[in-house]
Amino acid sequence: MLQRLDQKLQLQQRLSQQQIQSLQLLQLPTLELEQVMRQQLELNPMLEELPKEESEEQEEGLSSEEEGEPEEEKELDSDFDEVDWSEYLAAGYEMGYPMRQGGDLDEDRQQPVVVSQPSLADHLLQQLRIAFSSPEELRIGEVIIGNIDEDGYLVCPVQQISASLNVPETEVERVLETIQTFDPSGVGATDLRECLMIQLREQGRQDSPAMRIVQSRLEDLKRHHYRKIAESLKLTEGEIREALKVISGLTPKPAAAAFGSEARQITPDLIVEKVDDKYVVILNDRSIPTLRVNPRYLSLLKGSNTSEDERKYVLERLNSARWLIRTIEQRRSTVLRLMKFIVKRQRDFFDQGVSGLKPMVLQEAADSLELHPSTISRVTNGKYVQAPHGIFELKYFFDSKINSVSGEGVSAKRMMERIRELIEAEDSQDPLSDQQIVELLNKEGFNIARRTVAKYRNRMRIPPTAYRRKF
């Protein structure tokens, strides 16, 4: 095989480092953007935070119409002697990042919205310190709690805990019995049967038919063998029905509902409020620092004793600072423009709720705003808006379309809501099948397949017909 070296000339398009930074900043939600900006304040000496008093003055003088795309900022010439530094720095000094364009926020609306809770372990440890005072009991309890999973089940055998701590099994079991009385009810169980039995004991149903079913006929209950349960336990139809009602009210995963996710908070990036008959879009960025170019470096650039390397370094930092400010301004403008388009396109949603949500894809917003769909995707990624009906991710407003006889179509989310309404209104003893739901929706003028109904039902975590039927 002949090997040789060849040279060829070709053109390639590659993103510059500044363009990559611009795309990254566009994608960041408000809280992460604040962290990046404060990091840049530490790294770039040419940047400084505008004092609060001056920032408010700048905000008051800002027109609500100044939302266009910022002009392209050219790189600075490296010929130092031909640059008018006084004029340049003066321009840079005024080019601060004017925050909070598009509305004003009071202090209450600035606060982040808490959407989750403290961890399960913290909740249990707090109860443990109330229940026990002995260091040995606390040590055993902490190990037990450390082996309880996110659903509330003990995943480590008592024997193993006993061996690791070098204490008798009876001591571990005694502490575990106390932990099993903690909130949430059923926590610390080793399996589903024990979890349900703990909850029944908490309710004072130790001798009830429900306890007997859970204790000895749980597998038959899972398979809906109600007749077999009634015969083996000699229970009447009324007792079975009452027991099933009690059991259905128990929680198979006691910790999942209240402690299923790590504690975090969401600060809405945007706020939409109705003023008179119009919706006002407000950018919730009051926590983000207002940036400007540091004017103290003017003397360094004008000084005759400054070396060329020093002036070159300052010039590079100055270019970086101005580019960052321009990029953030462009991000703000793009986010506001997109949210205003969403409000205009989804006006019925903001008036009526989910029933008014219209189908919309990223391409529609891209065509209207003259942006690329990938840009729209970056803007909607991880950003939230506080609307009159709650807090929604921007991606929530983009949804596929279900065709109707009229040709208008409805959003998939609206169709899911309609399926939920039909199921909630069904006869519990004769629940609707997926095919029956399709037929009802077809009568309402919607063209939808049975597999689509099944997909939406599973997405809403609604069980099939057989599991919705009440005995």
C-alpha positions, 0 to 999 in steps of 0.5 A: 500500500502506497502512503503519501502526504497531500495538502489541500485547501478547504473552507470550514465554518467554526464558532469563535470562542465569543460565539460559543460564550454567547450561546452558553449565556443564552441557555443559562437560567437567571440563577446560573447567569448570576453565578457566571457574572459574579465569576467574571467580576472576579476574573476580569479587572475591567468589569465592576458592578454598578452601585445600586443607586446608579443602577436605579437611576439608569433603570428609571431612564430606560425606555420600555421600547429599547428592546431591539437587537444590540449593534454588533460590537467590533473588536478593538484595534491593536494599534494603541497610539491611534485609539482615543482612550478618553472617548473609548473609556467614556463610551465603555463607562456608560455601557453598563448592563441596564437590568430589569427592563420591561417592568418593575418588581416589588420585593415580594415578587423577587423571592425564589419559589420553593418547590420541594422539601427538606430531605427524608434523612433530615426529617427522620434524624430530627425525630430520632433526637427527640425519641432517644437521648442515649448516644448508643441508641442515637448511633444505631438510629443514625445507621438505620436512617442512613440505610433507608432509601428514597421510598422509605424502605430499609434496604439493609438487613438488621443482622448486617447493621448489628454486625457492623455496629457490634451490638445485639440484634435485639437492640437494633430491632428495638430502635427500628420499631421506634423509627417505624412510628415516625412520620411519614407513616410506614417508613422503615419497613423492609417490604410492602407488606410490613409497610402497609401493616405499619400504616394500618396499626397507626390507624388503629386497624390491627384486627380489621379485615384490611389487616388480615388481607394485607397480612395473609392475602397480599398476592391475591389482592395484587391479582384482584382475586377478591372471591378467593380472598373472601372464601379463604378469610370468610369475609362478606362482600361488604367487608371486602369492599370496605377493606379495599377502600381502606387499603387503597388509601394507604401509601406503598411508597411512604416517603416518595410523595413528600421527600421524592426529590432533593430540596431545591428552589425555582426563581422564575426568569420571567413574570407575566401579569395582567394590567387592565386588559393587557399582559405585561412581561417582566424580566425577573433579573433584579438579583443579577449585578449590573455591569460596567467597564471600570473607568479606573483603567483609563489612566493606565492606558493613557500613561506613558510609563505603561509597557506595551505588554501591559496595555495589550493585556488591558486591551484584551480584558477590555474587549472581553468585558464589552463583549460580555456586556453586549452578549447579556444585553442581547440575551435579555432582548431575545428572552423578552421577545420570545416571551412576548410572542408566547403571550400573544400566541397563547393569550387564551391560555393566560385567560382560561388556563390549560383549556386554552392552550394552542398547539405550537412548535419551535419553528413558529416562534423562530419564523416570527422572531427571525431566529433559528429554532436551535436558538429558541430551544436554548432560550426555553431550556430550564427557564420558568415564567410565573403566570396567573395560573402558576409557574411553567417552564417555557417549553410547556407552551410548545406542544404538538397538535391533534387534528380535529374535524374543523381543521383547527387542532388542539394541543396534546396537553389539552387532549391529555386534560380532556382524557383525564376529565373523561376518566374522572367522570366514568362509572367506577364499576364500569370504567371506560376502555381506551377504545371507548375514550377514542369513540367519545373523542371522535364524537367531539370532533378529534381524530385520535388513535387508540395507541395515542390515548394509551400513551397519554394515559400512561404519561399521566400515570392513570392505570388501565381499565382493569385496575380502575374498576372498583369491586 
